[in-house]
Amino acid sequence: MPRQLGELEDAVMTRVWQWNRPVTVREVLEDLQQERSIAYTTVMTVMDNLHQKGWLRREVEGRAYRYTAVSTRAAYSAALMNDAWSQSDNPAAALVAFFGMMSPEQRESLQAAVRMVQVDRVAVPEDPPESGGDGAEPPAEGGAAPER
């Protein structure tokens, strides 16, 4: 399970996720310098660490690396939530407490997400029903059900 990113790691990853394209240390540095005083070597070290931890992939371009995110911020957030939830000795109570902390907008987003998951499950069944007990026959070789 992923551990939570540190403050500077998160600041770097936020830019990589937002830009959604290969980035250089220099680009991230220049953007970070608008908010804080920071050295090139610090950003380079953080990005190398994120690469070593599996958060960033990199490719050589000339004398520099171009970094891209391995996964999305949504996937990172989901993994953190899943990790926190799975560590609870009472997952149902943890969810109820979590829902209680949500703003009305967050609850609306949650309800929309649940509806999307339900629609996906109805629209695309995981496995076709097997023959058995209901009198239906499995599809014929060509994929169509035999006529009756």
Secondary structure as UniProt FT lines:
FT   HELIX           7..19
FT   HELIX           25..32
FT   TURN            33..35
FT   HELIX           40..52
FT   TURN            53..54
FT   STRAND          56..61
FT   TURN            62..63
FT   STRAND          64..69
FT   HELIX           73..86
FT   HELIX           91..101
FT   HELIX           104..123
FT   TURN            141..142
//
